[in-house]
Amino acid sequence: MKNIGILTSGGDSPGMNYIINGVLNAAFIYKFNIFSILYGYKGLYENNIKIIKNYKLLNLNNNGGTFLGSSRFKNFKYKIIRHKAINNLKNNNINSLIIIGGNGTYIGSKYLIKKGISCINLPGTIDNDILYTDYTVGYFTALNTIVNSIDNIRDTAYSHECIFIVEVMGRNCGKLTIAAAIAAKCEFFIIPEIKFNIDNLINEIKFKILNGLKNAIIIITENIYNILKLSKYIKKKIKKEIKTVVLGHIQRGGKPVVYDRILGYSMGTYAIKLIYKGYHNVCVGIKNGKLINYNII
Ligand code: F6P
């Protein structure tokens, strides 16, 4: 009998519940037991593990977030903590794990694989910064939220002839920023992939103002520059009101858009099929519209 544990870890993302749903539906068909592990690796360590008896009774609605709960559990880097987590898996007779999250989460699964636990990783993060997948579950919902927010900011920027700096998430990846910049027609973007030069930005702004620019959005990925300092500097140089908005965790919540729902569900069912076919230690991705798997290195 296959006993499979499932957990979500790191920053939640809209669509994670659809992955879980896909896993449960497919597991039902193959008659696999699914064990919920609550709050990610922390729950694994604390033995917060329960078999899901009747998944139809679960309140798996179309909300964002994760029904399983999540956490960033830094202590998982300690051997003694992992040792207890692995013992909990063994005591529950769990032979495979489905692990949903971002890059930090994937590092956790490497530790487990070294100790003989079979893992399938699924990309659940708004950042879209995971190798070998075109998209991660949650990315398009976050993007939509960002673009809607910037559309709102644009209205007031227009009315007041004002420049706004809008900081978006992405950790060290500019994909959310650049896509939102295109969709919301931001005049300037600053992303980690391109070295930022503050004076070049000032020159560009001055040039555009000379050519009639009255309001503008500067979109910037988090962790590049303190945007309050940046706004003060720009204000001093161009003598124009600059306002700042940090979009923050609004970007991580909300009901998933259709693409994230379908991608999440498909990846969940695919993960179970992989286990059924005897795959071990692979990550799931989507490339050119096709689900793929690749070995965890
Ligand atoms: O990885 C998802 C993410 O939202 C990043 O974009 C951001 O840097 C980080 O998580 C924020 O994490 P926390 O909610 O722990 O502050």
Boltz pocket constraint, residues with backbone or C-beta under 6 A from the ligand:
constraints:
  - pocket:
      binder: B
      contacts: [[A, 11], [A, 12], [A, 72], [A, 102], [A, 125], [A, 126], [A, 127], [A, 169], [A, 170], [A, 171], [A, 222], [A, 252]]
      max_distance: 6.0
